[in-house]
Amino acid sequence: MLVNELKIKKLDERATIPTYGTVDAAAADLYALLDNETTINPGEMVMIGTGLAMEIPKGYVGLIYARSSLGSKKGLAPANKVGVIDADYRGEVKVPLYNHSKEPQTVSPNERIAQIIFTPYLKADFKEVDTLDETIRGAGGFGSTN
């Protein structure tokens, strides 16, 4: 379902507009804007530009996730796990790719490097209190519910 028109600006004529892989894909692929192949060594992070700026509508956020095929085949994923592009950001969308593998990995010009989902969000009005309502789980942390 198309919710909103999203304005996008090419900062470089070689940039590729994001594409959806299928009709029902939730995320659109982001493409690397590179002059040459770039090698990312094991344990290294390289910032990869897309050559694009976006005007994300107020009340929405762009969330950048790893592409499953890039992660499973090359061990490459965004260094920050999930990138957050706020509605008031107008700079170039970049992806900090991190190499989790034990081998150097190459990123080619115009390769699909990540995916972006646009979603509405709610802002909280934080209210400091002395107590919180009790629940069955209580303060049980990771693994506390089996």
Backbone torsions as a table, in degrees:
resi	resn	phi	psi	omega
1	MET	NA	130.0	177.3
2	LEU	-86.1	118.0	-176.8
3	VAL	-94.0	-41.9	-175.7
4	ASN	-147.0	151.7	169.1
5	GLU	-75.7	137.7	179.9
6	LEU	-118.7	118.3	179.4
7	LYS	-76.2	134.5	-179.2
8	ILE	-135.6	140.0	-177.5
9	LYS	-122.8	129.7	173.7
10	LYS	-80.7	120.7	176.8
11	LEU	-86.8	-12.1	178.4
12	ASP	-145.0	133.5	-176.3
13	GLU	-61.3	-20.2	-180.0
14	ARG	-83.1	-8.2	-178.6
15	ALA	-63.1	149.8	178.6
16	THR	-109.5	128.6	176.6
17	ILE	-65.4	137.8	179.0
18	PRO	-55.0	148.1	179.4
19	THR	-129.9	151.3	173.5
20	TYR	-94.9	132.2	-177.2
21	GLY	-67.9	-31.9	178.9
22	THR	-142.4	169.8	179.8
23	VAL	-60.3	-35.2	-176.9
24	ASP	-102.3	11.1	179.0
25	ALA	-64.8	134.9	179.6
26	ALA	-80.6	-30.5	-174.9
27	ALA	-114.8	148.9	176.7
28	ALA	-102.1	141.1	-179.4
29	ASP	-76.0	139.4	174.0
30	LEU	-104.2	141.1	-174.3
31	TYR	-112.3	142.3	179.3
32	ALA	-72.6	131.6	171.4
33	LEU	-103.4	99.7	-177.6
34	LEU	-131.7	148.7	174.1
35	ASP	-78.9	-34.9	-177.9
36	ASN	-142.4	169.6	173.2
37	GLU	-58.8	144.8	179.3
38	THR	-122.3	129.5	178.5
39	THR	-97.5	134.2	176.8
40	ILE	-115.1	115.7	-178.9
41	ASN	-76.3	159.8	177.9
42	PRO	-54.3	133.2	179.6
43	GLY	74.9	8.7	-178.1
44	GLU	-106.5	151.1	175.8
45	MET	-119.2	136.3	176.1
46	VAL	-129.8	131.2	177.9
47	MET	-80.3	121.1	-178.8
48	ILE	-111.4	122.0	178.7
49	GLY	-82.0	158.5	175.2
50	THR	-109.1	-15.7	-176.4
51	GLY	73.9	17.9	-176.5
52	LEU	-125.5	146.2	168.7
53	ALA	-123.9	149.0	-175.8
54	MET	-129.0	153.0	172.3
55	GLU	-112.1	85.5	-179.1
56	ILE	-74.0	130.7	-178.0
57	PRO	-60.3	147.5	176.1
58	LYS	-56.3	141.0	-179.2
59	GLY	88.6	-0.8	178.8
60	TYR	-122.9	160.9	175.9
61	VAL	-137.1	146.2	172.4
62	GLY	-97.5	123.1	-179.5
63	LEU	-110.4	122.1	-177.4
64	ILE	-99.2	122.6	-179.0
65	TYR	-118.7	165.2	174.4
66	ALA	-68.6	150.2	168.2
67	ARG	-84.8	128.9	-175.2
68	SER	-59.3	-38.0	-178.7
69	SER	-68.8	-36.3	179.3
70	LEU	-68.2	-38.8	178.9
71	GLY	-70.0	-44.3	-176.2
72	SER	-77.9	-30.6	-178.1
73	LYS	-91.3	-35.3	-175.7
74	LYS	-117.6	-12.6	-177.3
75	GLY	75.0	20.7	-179.3
76	LEU	-102.1	133.4	178.7
77	ALA	-154.2	157.9	176.9
78	PRO	-55.6	133.3	-177.7
79	ALA	-62.4	-32.6	-178.6
80	ASN	-91.6	12.8	178.4
81	LYS	66.5	-57.4	174.3
82	VAL	-134.1	119.9	176.8
83	GLY	-85.4	142.3	-179.7
84	VAL	-115.5	119.1	176.3
85	ILE	-108.5	108.7	-177.7
86	ASP	-76.2	158.0	-177.8
87	ALA	-64.2	-22.3	-178.6
88	ASP	-96.2	4.5	178.0
89	TYR	-86.3	132.5	-178.9
90	ARG	-124.7	9.0	179.3
91	GLY	-83.7	-177.4	179.8
92	GLU	-66.5	135.9	173.6
93	VAL	-78.1	121.5	-179.6
94	LYS	-125.2	154.8	-180.0
95	VAL	-124.0	118.8	176.5
96	PRO	-82.8	95.7	-177.6
97	LEU	-83.0	131.5	180.0
98	TYR	-114.7	137.4	179.8
99	ASN	-95.0	106.8	178.6
100	HIS	-86.2	-9.1	-176.1
101	SER	-81.6	178.8	178.7
102	LYS	-99.5	4.4	-178.6
103	GLU	-123.7	150.0	172.4
104	PRO	-61.1	141.1	179.7
105	GLN	-122.8	145.2	-177.7
106	THR	-109.3	136.2	173.4
107	VAL	-111.5	128.8	-177.2
108	SER	-96.9	154.8	173.9
109	PRO	-55.4	136.7	177.8
110	ASN	68.6	14.8	176.1
111	GLU	-76.8	145.5	175.6
112	ARG	-73.4	119.1	-171.8
113	ILE	-112.0	-17.7	-178.4
114	ALA	-165.8	179.2	176.3
115	GLN	-136.1	150.2	-177.2
116	ILE	-124.1	136.4	176.6
117	ILE	-118.4	137.4	176.0
118	PHE	-105.9	126.9	-175.7
119	THR	-143.8	147.8	175.3
120	PRO	-72.7	158.0	178.1
121	TYR	-138.6	161.9	175.5
122	LEU	-113.7	140.0	175.5
123	LYS	-99.5	143.9	-179.2
124	ALA	-95.8	145.5	169.7
125	ASP	-102.7	95.9	-172.8
126	PHE	-68.1	131.8	-179.6
127	LYS	-127.9	113.5	179.2
128	GLU	-74.0	132.8	179.6
129	VAL	-133.2	166.5	178.2
130	ASP	-89.1	-26.7	-179.2
131	THR	-137.6	157.9	175.6
132	LEU	-119.9	153.7	177.3
133	ASP	-59.7	143.4	178.8
134	GLU	-77.0	147.5	174.1
135	THR	-134.3	167.9	177.8
136	ILE	-61.7	-42.2	-178.3
137	ARG	-71.3	-36.9	-179.1
138	GLY	64.0	-133.4	-177.4
139	ALA	-94.2	13.9	179.6
140	GLY	-58.8	126.8	-175.6
141	GLY	-92.5	-150.5	-178.2
142	PHE	-53.0	129.1	176.7
143	GLY	80.7	1.4	-175.5
144	SER	-74.8	-14.8	178.8
145	THR	-104.4	15.2	-179.4
146	ASN	69.6	NA	NA
